[in-house]
Amino acid sequence: MKQPKHLISPSDLSLAETDAILDLADSIIANPQKYAHCCNGKKLATLFYEPSTRTRLSFEAAMMELGGGVLGFSSADSSSAAKGETVADTVRTVQSFADIIAIRHPKEGSAQVAATNANVPVVNAGDGGHQHPTQTLTDLLTIRSLHKTHQLVGLTVGLCGDLMFGRTVHSLVRALMQRPGIKFVLISPGELRLPSYLIEELRRNNVPFEEVEQLDKVMGQLDVLYMTRVQRERFFNEEDYVRLRDSYILDAAKMKLAKEEMMVLHPLPRVNEIAAEVDKDPRAAYFKQVLYGKFVRMALIATLLEVEV
């Protein structure tokens, strides 16, 4: 039996494979009817052991718009995990009902466990504070679509907030460091700095970066500002969370310091790190980002299932 292709980390895709998925997403955006039945008879299982709105519904909408069906669960309490079943056994069971699996789990490495035990494609929809590759594809498509050059080169990208536990940040750094001319500005309190292993990867790959603690001092440099929330669920100490949760709040005053063409992204949900007044700014792209997420997941599903389009 042919081994399925999985997506557990952005590094599972070559640059050419990533660009092919982004190109297919562009084609879907331009002509959705062409792809409306390419997954007829196929089923996607969403195994979400952790709460999610955008990611789960985006996967399900993507499969439905390709003509396929969906099944699954939206919390560990509503699955056999509540009875003690392992991820490996759940996947071995669910692959009898589905052609492709998307899994979200609070523990790092769970998606890899799922892939190791599956004979259908497995997509990591977020595993703890580790990786979130489909959010990264979403981010890349959003940047490429909205930036004036429509390219992923020569950009100064600011990453702001929880860089220690933010799996979307970790995945985006890994994906963008492969692109020429990228510079990172890492904006966080000392306790939430980007993990040392990623700092070392940046250094090994000679990717320029700077670490700062004040957002307003670097706003004028940025082509992209990627805001993140301080994630309560990643903290063991409530006092630390309360102390750090309001470290950065993007408001209209800070936006005045930014370039006219800078875009603001956020993987959502937000709490209060972006003031509602920023939503009216044409540079606020985070709700457009949600829509691009659906299209890129359509492209990914079609690619992993190797359907004719």
C-alpha positions in Angstrom: 0.0 0.0 0.0 1.3 3.5 -0.9 2.3 5.5 2.1 0.1 8.6 2.6 1.5 12.1 2.6 1.1 13.8 6.0 1.4 17.4 7.1 2.7 17.6 10.7 5.2 20.5 10.4 5.7 23.2 7.8 9.1 21.5 7.1 7.2 18.5 5.7 6.7 20.6 2.6 9.4 21.7 0.3 9.3 25.3 -1.0 8.0 24.0 -4.3 5.3 22.0 -2.6 4.3 25.0 -0.5 4.1 27.2 -3.5 2.1 24.7 -5.4 -0.5 24.6 -2.6 -0.6 28.4 -2.6 -1.0 28.5 -6.3 -3.8 26.0 -6.2 -5.5 28.1 -3.5 -5.3 31.1 -5.9 -6.9 29.0 -8.6 -9.7 28.0 -6.2 -10.3 31.6 -5.3 -10.5 32.6 -8.9 -12.8 29.7 -10.0 -14.4 27.9 -7.0 -16.9 26.1 -9.2 -14.1 24.2 -11.0 -13.3 22.5 -7.7 -16.8 22.1 -6.2 -17.0 18.3 -6.8 -13.4 17.2 -6.8 -13.8 15.4 -3.4 -17.2 13.9 -4.1 -17.4 10.7 -2.0 -14.4 11.6 0.2 -14.7 12.2 4.0 -12.7 14.3 6.4 -12.5 13.4 10.1 -11.8 16.3 12.5 -10.4 15.0 15.7 -10.3 18.0 18.0 -9.2 17.3 21.5 -8.9 21.0 22.2 -11.4 23.8 21.7 -11.4 25.5 18.3 -13.7 27.7 16.2 -11.9 28.9 13.1 -9.6 25.9 12.5 -12.2 23.2 12.8 -15.0 25.1 10.9 -12.4 26.1 8.3 -11.4 22.4 7.7 -15.1 21.4 7.5 -16.1 24.2 5.2 -13.1 23.4 3.0 -14.1 19.8 2.6 -17.8 20.6 2.1 -16.9 23.2 -0.6 -14.9 20.5 -2.4 -18.0 18.3 -2.4 -16.9 15.9 0.4 -18.4 15.0 3.8 -17.2 15.6 7.4 -17.4 13.7 10.7 -15.6 13.9 14.0 -15.6 15.4 17.4 -14.9 18.8 18.9 -13.6 18.0 22.4 -11.9 15.1 24.2 -14.9 14.8 26.5 -17.1 13.9 23.5 -14.8 11.2 22.3 -13.5 7.8 23.6 -10.5 9.7 24.9 -12.8 10.4 27.9 -12.7 6.6 28.5 -8.9 6.5 28.2 -8.5 5.6 24.5 -5.1 6.6 23.1 -4.6 8.8 20.1 -3.1 5.9 18.2 -6.1 3.7 18.8 -8.5 6.5 17.9 -6.7 7.1 14.6 -6.6 3.3 13.8 -10.4 3.3 14.3 -11.3 6.5 12.5 -9.3 5.7 9.4 -11.9 3.0 8.7 -14.5 5.8 8.2 -12.5 8.7 6.7 -10.1 9.4 3.8 -8.2 12.1 5.6 -7.8 13.2 9.2 -7.2 16.6 10.8 -6.2 16.5 14.4 -5.8 19.1 17.1 -4.4 18.1 20.5 -3.1 20.0 23.5 0.0 17.7 23.8 3.1 18.3 21.6 3.9 15.4 19.3 0.3 14.0 19.3 -0.1 14.7 15.6 3.1 12.8 14.8 1.7 9.8 16.8 -1.4 10.0 14.8 0.5 10.0 11.5 2.7 7.1 12.5 -0.4 5.0 13.1 -2.5 6.1 10.1 -2.8 4.7 6.6 -4.7 7.9 5.4 -3.2 11.5 5.3 -3.1 13.2 8.7 -3.0 17.0 9.0 -1.7 18.6 12.2 -4.3 21.2 13.1 -2.3 22.3 16.1 -0.4 20.3 18.8 0.1 22.1 22.0 2.7 24.9 21.8 4.5 23.1 19.0 3.3 23.5 15.4 0.3 24.7 13.4 1.2 24.2 9.7 -2.2 25.0 8.1 -2.3 28.3 10.0 1.2 28.9 8.5 -0.1 28.1 5.0 -3.0 30.6 5.7 -0.5 33.2 6.8 1.7 32.8 3.7 -1.3 33.0 1.4 -2.6 36.1 3.1 0.7 37.9 3.0 1.3 36.9 -0.7 -2.2 37.9 -1.7 -2.3 41.2 0.1 1.3 42.5 -0.1 1.9 44.9 -3.0 4.6 42.7 -4.5 2.5 39.5 -4.2 5.7 37.8 -3.2 7.2 36.3 0.0 10.6 37.9 -0.3 12.3 40.9 1.1 9.9 41.4 4.0 10.5 42.7 7.6 8.1 40.7 9.7 7.3 41.7 13.3 6.1 38.9 15.6 4.5 40.3 18.8 3.3 38.8 22.0 3.6 35.2 23.2 6.5 33.9 21.1 7.4 31.2 23.7 4.2 29.2 23.5 2.7 30.5 20.2 2.7 27.5 17.8 1.5 29.7 15.0 4.6 31.8 15.5 6.9 28.8 15.6 5.5 27.4 12.3 5.6 30.8 10.5 9.2 31.4 11.5 10.2 28.0 10.1 8.4 28.6 6.9 9.5 32.2 6.2 13.2 31.6 7.1 13.5 29.7 3.9 12.5 32.8 1.8 15.1 35.3 0.6 15.5 38.7 2.2 13.3 38.0 5.3 14.1 39.8 8.5 12.3 39.1 11.8 11.6 41.6 14.6 10.8 39.6 17.7 8.7 41.7 20.1 8.0 40.1 23.5 8.6 40.4 27.2 11.7 38.5 28.4 9.6 35.6 29.8 7.9 35.0 26.4 10.8 35.2 24.0 11.1 32.9 21.0 12.4 29.5 22.2 16.2 29.1 22.0 16.0 26.2 19.5 14.4 28.6 17.0 16.8 31.3 17.7 19.6 28.9 16.9 17.9 27.9 13.7 17.7 31.5 12.7 21.4 31.9 13.4 22.4 28.7 11.6 20.5 29.9 8.5 21.9 33.4 8.7 18.5 34.9 8.9 18.6 38.5 10.4 16.5 39.1 13.5 16.4 41.4 16.5 14.7 41.0 19.8 13.0 44.0 21.4 10.4 44.6 24.2 8.8 47.8 22.9 6.4 47.6 20.0 6.1 51.3 19.2 9.9 51.6 18.7 9.8 49.3 15.7 6.4 49.8 14.1 7.9 52.0 11.3 10.2 49.1 10.1 7.5 46.5 9.6 5.9 45.2 6.4 3.9 42.7 8.4 2.9 42.8 12.1 1.8 39.4 13.4 0.0 39.9 16.7 -0.6 37.0 19.1 -2.5 36.7 22.4 -0.9 35.7 25.6 -2.4 32.2 26.0 -3.8 31.5 29.4 -4.0 27.7 28.6 -0.2 27.5 28.3 0.6 28.9 31.7 1.0 26.9 34.9 0.9 30.0 37.1 -2.1 32.3 37.0 -0.1 35.2 38.4 2.4 35.1 35.5 -0.5 35.1 33.0 -2.2 38.1 34.7 1.1 40.0 34.8 1.9 39.4 31.1 -1.5 39.3 29.4 -1.6 43.0 28.6 2.0 43.4 27.6 1.1 44.6 24.1 -2.1 46.3 22.9 -2.2 47.5 19.3 -4.3 50.6 19.0 -4.9 53.5 16.6 -2.1 55.5 18.0 0.5 52.8 17.4 -0.9 52.2 13.9 -0.1 55.9 13.0 3.6 54.9 13.4 3.4 52.1 10.8 3.9 52.1 7.0 0.8 52.8 4.9 1.1 49.4 3.3 1.9 47.4 6.5 -0.6 44.6 7.2 -1.7 43.4 10.6 -2.3 39.6 11.0 -3.5 37.6 14.0 -4.3 33.9 14.1 -7.3 34.6 16.4 -9.0 34.5 18.8 -7.9 37.8 20.1 -8.6 38.9 23.7 -7.6 42.6 24.0 -4.2 42.7 22.2 -5.8 44.5 19.3 -8.2 47.3 20.1 -11.5 47.2 18.3 -10.8 50.6 16.7 -8.0 49.0 14.6 -10.6 46.8 12.8 -11.6 49.9 10.8 -8.0 50.4 9.5 -7.6 49.0 6.0 -4.3 47.5 7.1 -6.1 45.2 9.5 -6.1 41.8 7.6 -7.0 39.3 10.3 -10.6 38.7 9.2 -9.5 38.4 5.6 -6.9 35.9 6.9 -9.8 33.6 8.1 -11.2 33.4 4.6 -7.8 32.7 3.1 -7.6 29.9 5.6 -10.5 28.1 4.1 -9.1 28.4 0.6 -5.7 27.1 1.5 -7.2 24.1 3.4 -9.2 23.3 0.3 -6.0 23.3 -1.7 -4.2 21.2 0.9 -7.0 18.6 1.1 -7.1 18.2 -2.6 -3.4 17.9 -2.8 -3.1 15.3 0.0 -5.9 13.2 -1.5 -4.4 13.5 -4.9 -7.8 14.2 -6.5 -8.1 15.2 -10.1 -8.8 18.9 -10.4 
